[in-house]
Amino acid sequence: MPAAAQQDREEEWGALRERMVQEQVAARGVRDSATLAAMRQVPRHEFVPAQVRRLAYEDSPLPIGSDQTISQPYIVALMTELVRPAKGDRVLEVGTGSGYQAAVLAAAGCRVWTIEIFETLANEARERLRRLGYPNVAVRHGDGYAGWREEAPFDAIVVTAGAEAVPPALIEQLARGGRLVMPVGDPYTDQRLVLLEKDAAGRVSTRYLVPVRFVPLLRGVR
């Protein structure tokens, strides 16, 4: 594609991304400045398959292969805001998928360690994040239930798949003062977004927030 045409196309994507942030994210109550800036910056169209790229900035999840999805933009923004991203924070993500949530966290200034159970998705996300310039994201193919013990503790943990309870290893690896967000409930019927906080004394509190629908958090490796 000629350089001028490529520039025009990128401007079109940028306009769609700005509209996404205004209409789907900010208009629904997301206020955190780091989250909004990251959502404006990260090119979501680069994180979806070519056949659905035209839908990249619509308010819906999209298939990414291996029966997995990329979450709708509002949910990505909400989960990011809930963990209060700050420059230099150490964040664990469970469920890399295409790498979009990890890229948003990185764009908000965080250092990210992300685990993906499907090897194909992990390899694709690692290459995509490298190509797009996110050196502060490390990708591992593995079982997210176990977390990433050697890099713990984490200031925040984001889990992008649903389970009936928060895995104990993730609670253990959350730093004091840290925040964990994930969908909890029956992975096939009734889930709610949960915010778990660990105070300075190590006590844990949990709040149940909005209804959501995520793919199940799987065990083992694929």
Contacts in CASP RR format, 6 or more apart in sequence:
PFRMAT RR
TARGET T0000
AUTHOR 0000-0000-0000
METHOD contacts of the structure
MODEL  1
MPAAAQQDREEEWGALRERMVQEQVAARGVRDSATLAAMRQVPRHEFVPA
QVRRLAYEDSPLPIGSDQTISQPYIVALMTELVRPAKGDRVLEVGTGSGY
QAAVLAAAGCRVWTIEIFETLANEARERLRRLGYPNVAVRHGDGYAGWRE
EAPFDAIVVTAGAEAVPPALIEQLARGGRLVMPVGDPYTDQRLVLLEKDA
AGRVSTRYLVPVRFVPLLRGVR
1 9 0 8 1.000
13 43 0 8 1.000
13 45 0 8 1.000
13 56 0 8 1.000
13 57 0 8 1.000
14 43 0 8 1.000
16 56 0 8 1.000
16 57 0 8 1.000
17 39 0 8 1.000
17 40 0 8 1.000
17 43 0 8 1.000
17 44 0 8 1.000
17 57 0 8 1.000
18 40 0 8 1.000
19 57 0 8 1.000
20 39 0 8 1.000
20 44 0 8 1.000
20 57 0 8 1.000
20 59 0 8 1.000
20 73 0 8 1.000
21 36 0 8 1.000
21 39 0 8 1.000
21 40 0 8 1.000
21 73 0 8 1.000
21 77 0 8 1.000
23 59 0 8 1.000
24 59 0 8 1.000
24 72 0 8 1.000
24 73 0 8 1.000
24 74 0 8 1.000
25 36 0 8 1.000
25 39 0 8 1.000
25 73 0 8 1.000
25 74 0 8 1.000
25 77 0 8 1.000
26 36 0 8 1.000
28 74 0 8 1.000
30 36 0 8 1.000
30 74 0 8 1.000
30 77 0 8 1.000
30 78 0 8 1.000
30 81 0 8 1.000
31 81 0 8 1.000
32 80 0 8 1.000
32 81 0 8 1.000
32 84 0 8 1.000
32 85 0 8 1.000
34 85 0 8 1.000
34 86 0 8 1.000
34 108 0 8 1.000
34 109 0 8 1.000
35 77 0 8 1.000
35 80 0 8 1.000
35 81 0 8 1.000
35 85 0 8 1.000
35 104 0 8 1.000
35 108 0 8 1.000
36 77 0 8 1.000
37 107 0 8 1.000
37 108 0 8 1.000
38 80 0 8 1.000
38 85 0 8 1.000
38 104 0 8 1.000
38 105 0 8 1.000
38 107 0 8 1.000
38 108 0 8 1.000
38 109 0 8 1.000
39 73 0 8 1.000
39 76 0 8 1.000
39 77 0 8 1.000
39 80 0 8 1.000
39 104 0 8 1.000
41 107 0 8 1.000
42 100 0 8 1.000
42 103 0 8 1.000
42 104 0 8 1.000
42 107 0 8 1.000
43 132 0 8 1.000
44 56 0 8 1.000
44 57 0 8 1.000
44 70 0 8 1.000
44 73 0 8 1.000
44 100 0 8 1.000
45 53 0 8 1.000
45 56 0 8 1.000
45 57 0 8 1.000
46 128 0 8 1.000
46 132 0 8 1.000
47 56 0 8 1.000
47 64 0 8 1.000
47 70 0 8 1.000
47 98 0 8 1.000
47 99 0 8 1.000
47 100 0 8 1.000
47 103 0 8 1.000
47 128 0 8 1.000
48 55 0 8 1.000
48 56 0 8 1.000
48 62 0 8 1.000
48 64 0 8 1.000
48 70 0 8 1.000
48 98 0 8 1.000
49 62 0 8 1.000
49 63 0 8 1.000
49 64 0 8 1.000
49 65 0 8 1.000
52 62 0 8 1.000
52 63 0 8 1.000
55 62 0 8 1.000
56 62 0 8 1.000
57 73 0 8 1.000
59 72 0 8 1.000
59 73 0 8 1.000
59 74 0 8 1.000
60 72 0 8 1.000
61 69 0 8 1.000
61 70 0 8 1.000
61 71 0 8 1.000
61 72 0 8 1.000
62 69 0 8 1.000
62 70 0 8 1.000
63 69 0 8 1.000
64 70 0 8 1.000
64 97 0 8 1.000
64 98 0 8 1.000
64 121 0 8 1.000
65 121 0 8 1.000
66 118 0 8 1.000
66 120 0 8 1.000
66 121 0 8 1.000
66 222 0 8 1.000
67 215 0 8 1.000
68 97 0 8 1.000
68 118 0 8 1.000
68 121 0 8 1.000
68 215 0 8 1.000
69 215 0 8 1.000
70 97 0 8 1.000
70 98 0 8 1.000
70 100 0 8 1.000
71 79 0 8 1.000
71 100 0 8 1.000
71 101 0 8 1.000
71 160 0 8 1.000
71 214 0 8 1.000
75 193 0 8 1.000
75 212 0 8 1.000
76 100 0 8 1.000
76 101 0 8 1.000
76 104 0 8 1.000
77 104 0 8 1.000
78 193 0 8 1.000
78 210 0 8 1.000
79 101 0 8 1.000
79 158 0 8 1.000
79 160 0 8 1.000
79 181 0 8 1.000
79 193 0 8 1.000
80 101 0 8 1.000
80 104 0 8 1.000
80 105 0 8 1.000
80 108 0 8 1.000
80 158 0 8 1.000
82 179 0 8 1.000
82 181 0 8 1.000
82 193 0 8 1.000
82 195 0 8 1.000
82 209 0 8 1.000
83 91 0 8 1.000
83 156 0 8 1.000
83 157 0 8 1.000
83 158 0 8 1.000
83 179 0 8 1.000
83 180 0 8 1.000
83 181 0 8 1.000
84 156 0 8 1.000
84 179 0 8 1.000
85 91 0 8 1.000
85 105 0 8 1.000
85 108 0 8 1.000
85 109 0 8 1.000
85 110 0 8 1.000
85 156 0 8 1.000
86 108 0 8 1.000
86 109 0 8 1.000
86 110 0 8 1.000
86 155 0 8 1.000
87 109 0 8 1.000
87 110 0 8 1.000
88 109 0 8 1.000
88 110 0 8 1.000
88 111 0 8 1.000
89 109 0 8 1.000
89 110 0 8 1.000
89 111 0 8 1.000
89 155 0 8 1.000
89 156 0 8 1.000
90 110 0 8 1.000
90 111 0 8 1.000
90 113 0 8 1.000
90 151 0 8 1.000
90 153 0 8 1.000
90 154 0 8 1.000
90 155 0 8 1.000
90 156 0 8 1.000
90 175 0 8 1.000
91 105 0 8 1.000
91 110 0 8 1.000
91 111 0 8 1.000
91 112 0 8 1.000
91 113 0 8 1.000
91 154 0 8 1.000
91 155 0 8 1.000
91 156 0 8 1.000
91 157 0 8 1.000
91 158 0 8 1.000
92 112 0 8 1.000
92 113 0 8 1.000
92 114 0 8 1.000
92 115 0 8 1.000
92 147 0 8 1.000
92 148 0 8 1.000
92 151 0 8 1.000
92 152 0 8 1.000
92 154 0 8 1.000
92 156 0 8 1.000
92 157 0 8 1.000
92 158 0 8 1.000
92 170 0 8 1.000
92 173 0 8 1.000
93 101 0 8 1.000
93 102 0 8 1.000
93 105 0 8 1.000
93 112 0 8 1.000
93 113 0 8 1.000
93 114 0 8 1.000
93 115 0 8 1.000
93 157 0 8 1.000
93 158 0 8 1.000
93 159 0 8 1.000
93 160 0 8 1.000
94 114 0 8 1.000
94 115 0 8 1.000
94 144 0 8 1.000
94 145 0 8 1.000
94 147 0 8 1.000
94 157 0 8 1.000
94 158 0 8 1.000
94 159 0 8 1.000
94 160 0 8 1.000
94 161 0 8 1.000
94 170 0 8 1.000
94 182 0 8 1.000
94 217 0 8 1.000
95 114 0 8 1.000
95 115 0 8 1.000
95 116 0 8 1.000
95 117 0 8 1.000
95 144 0 8 1.000
95 159 0 8 1.000
95 160 0 8 1.000
95 161 0 8 1.000
96 102 0 8 1.000
96 114 0 8 1.000
96 115 0 8 1.000
96 116 0 8 1.000
96 121 0 8 1.000
96 122 0 8 1.000
96 125 0 8 1.000
96 139 0 8 1.000
97 116 0 8 1.000
97 118 0 8 1.000
97 121 0 8 1.000
97 125 0 8 1.000
97 160 0 8 1.000
98 121 0 8 1.000
98 124 0 8 1.000
98 125 0 8 1.000
98 128 0 8 1.000
99 114 0 8 1.000
99 125 0 8 1.000
99 128 0 8 1.000
99 129 0 8 1.000
99 137 0 8 1.000
99 139 0 8 1.000
101 114 0 8 1.000
101 158 0 8 1.000
101 160 0 8 1.000
102 112 0 8 1.000
102 114 0 8 1.000
102 125 0 8 1.000
102 129 0 8 1.000
102 134 0 8 1.000
102 137 0 8 1.000
102 139 0 8 1.000
103 129 0 8 1.000
103 132 0 8 1.000
103 134 0 8 1.000
103 137 0 8 1.000
105 112 0 8 1.000
105 158 0 8 1.000
106 112 0 8 1.000
106 129 0 8 1.000
106 134 0 8 1.000
106 136 0 8 1.000
106 137 0 8 1.000
107 134 0 8 1.000
109 136 0 8 1.000
110 136 0 8 1.000
110 156 0 8 1.000
111 136 0 8 1.000
112 136 0 8 1.000
112 137 0 8 1.000
112 138 0 8 1.000
113 137 0 8 1.000
113 138 0 8 1.000
113 140 0 8 1.000
113 148 0 8 1.000
113 151 0 8 1.000
113 154 0 8 1.000
114 125 0 8 1.000
114 137 0 8 1.000
114 138 0 8 1.000
114 139 0 8 1.000
114 140 0 8 1.000
115 139 0 8 1.000
115 140 0 8 1.000
115 141 0 8 1.000
115 142 0 8 1.000
115 143 0 8 1.000
115 144 0 8 1.000
115 147 0 8 1.000
115 148 0 8 1.000
116 122 0 8 1.000
116 125 0 8 1.000
116 139 0 8 1.000
116 140 0 8 1.000
116 141 0 8 1.000
116 142 0 8 1.000
117 141 0 8 1.000
117 142 0 8 1.000
117 143 0 8 1.000
117 144 0 8 1.000
117 218 0 8 1.000
117 220 0 8 1.000
117 221 0 8 1.000
117 222 0 8 1.000
118 141 0 8 1.000
118 222 0 8 1.000
119 141 0 8 1.000
119 221 0 8 1.000
119 222 0 8 1.000
122 139 0 8 1.000
122 140 0 8 1.000
122 141 0 8 1.000
122 142 0 8 1.000
123 141 0 8 1.000
125 139 0 8 1.000
126 139 0 8 1.000
129 137 0 8 1.000
129 139 0 8 1.000
140 148 0 8 1.000
141 221 0 8 1.000
142 220 0 8 1.000
142 221 0 8 1.000
143 219 0 8 1.000
143 220 0 8 1.000
143 221 0 8 1.000
144 167 0 8 1.000
144 217 0 8 1.000
145 167 0 8 1.000
145 169 0 8 1.000
145 170 0 8 1.000
145 217 0 8 1.000
145 219 0 8 1.000
145 220 0 8 1.000
146 167 0 8 1.000
146 169 0 8 1.000
147 167 0 8 1.000
147 169 0 8 1.000
147 170 0 8 1.000
147 173 0 8 1.000
148 173 0 8 1.000
149 169 0 8 1.000
149 173 0 8 1.000
152 172 0 8 1.000
152 173 0 8 1.000
152 175 0 8 1.000
153 173 0 8 1.000
153 174 0 8 1.000
153 175 0 8 1.000
153 176 0 8 1.000
154 173 0 8 1.000
154 174 0 8 1.000
154 175 0 8 1.000
154 178 0 8 1.000
155 175 0 8 1.000
155 177 0 8 1.000
155 178 0 8 1.000
155 179 0 8 1.000
156 174 0 8 1.000
156 178 0 8 1.000
156 179 0 8 1.000
156 180 0 8 1.000
156 181 0 8 1.000
157 170 0 8 1.000
157 173 0 8 1.000
157 174 0 8 1.000
157 179 0 8 1.000
157 180 0 8 1.000
157 181 0 8 1.000
157 182 0 8 1.000
158 180 0 8 1.000
158 181 0 8 1.000
158 182 0 8 1.000
159 166 0 8 1.000
159 170 0 8 1.000
159 180 0 8 1.000
159 181 0 8 1.000
159 182 0 8 1.000
159 183 0 8 1.000
159 217 0 8 1.000
160 182 0 8 1.000
160 214 0 8 1.000
161 182 0 8 1.000
161 183 0 8 1.000
161 187 0 8 1.000
161 214 0 8 1.000
161 215 0 8 1.000
161 216 0 8 1.000
161 217 0 8 1.000
161 218 0 8 1.000
162 182 0 8 1.000
162 183 0 8 1.000
162 184 0 8 1.000
162 185 0 8 1.000
162 187 0 8 1.000
162 191 0 8 1.000
162 214 0 8 1.000
162 215 0 8 1.000
162 216 0 8 1.000
162 217 0 8 1.000
163 182 0 8 1.000
163 183 0 8 1.000
163 184 0 8 1.000
163 185 0 8 1.000
163 187 0 8 1.000
163 216 0 8 1.000
163 217 0 8 1.000
164 184 0 8 1.000
164 185 0 8 1.000
164 186 0 8 1.000
164 187 0 8 1.000
165 184 0 8 1.000
166 180 0 8 1.000
166 182 0 8 1.000
166 184 0 8 1.000
166 194 0 8 1.000
166 196 0 8 1.000
166 206 0 8 1.000
167 217 0 8 1.000
170 180 0 8 1.000
170 182 0 8 1.000
171 180 0 8 1.000
171 196 0 8 1.000
171 198 0 8 1.000
171 204 0 8 1.000
174 180 0 8 1.000
174 196 0 8 1.000
174 198 0 8 1.000
175 198 0 8 1.000
176 198 0 8 1.000
176 199 0 8 1.000
176 200 0 8 1.000
176 201 0 8 1.000
176 202 0 8 1.000
177 197 0 8 1.000
177 198 0 8 1.000
177 199 0 8 1.000
177 200 0 8 1.000
177 202 0 8 1.000
178 197 0 8 1.000
178 198 0 8 1.000
179 195 0 8 1.000
179 196 0 8 1.000
179 197 0 8 1.000
179 198 0 8 1.000
180 195 0 8 1.000
180 196 0 8 1.000
180 197 0 8 1.000
180 198 0 8 1.000
181 193 0 8 1.000
181 194 0 8 1.000
181 195 0 8 1.000
181 196 0 8 1.000
182 193 0 8 1.000
182 194 0 8 1.000
182 196 0 8 1.000
183 191 0 8 1.000
183 192 0 8 1.000
183 193 0 8 1.000
183 194 0 8 1.000
183 212 0 8 1.000
183 213 0 8 1.000
183 214 0 8 1.000
184 191 0 8 1.000
184 192 0 8 1.000
184 193 0 8 1.000
184 194 0 8 1.000
184 208 0 8 1.000
185 191 0 8 1.000
185 192 0 8 1.000
187 214 0 8 1.000
187 215 0 8 1.000
187 216 0 8 1.000
187 217 0 8 1.000
188 216 0 8 1.000
190 211 0 8 1.000
191 211 0 8 1.000
191 212 0 8 1.000
191 213 0 8 1.000
191 214 0 8 1.000
192 208 0 8 1.000
192 209 0 8 1.000
192 210 0 8 1.000
192 211 0 8 1.000
192 212 0 8 1.000
193 208 0 8 1.000
193 209 0 8 1.000
193 210 0 8 1.000
193 211 0 8 1.000
193 212 0 8 1.000
194 206 0 8 1.000
194 207 0 8 1.000
194 208 0 8 1.000
194 209 0 8 1.000
195 206 0 8 1.000
195 207 0 8 1.000
195 209 0 8 1.000
196 204 0 8 1.000
196 205 0 8 1.000
196 206 0 8 1.000
196 207 0 8 1.000
197 204 0 8 1.000
197 205 0 8 1.000
197 206 0 8 1.000
197 207 0 8 1.000
198 204 0 8 1.000
199 205 0 8 1.000
END
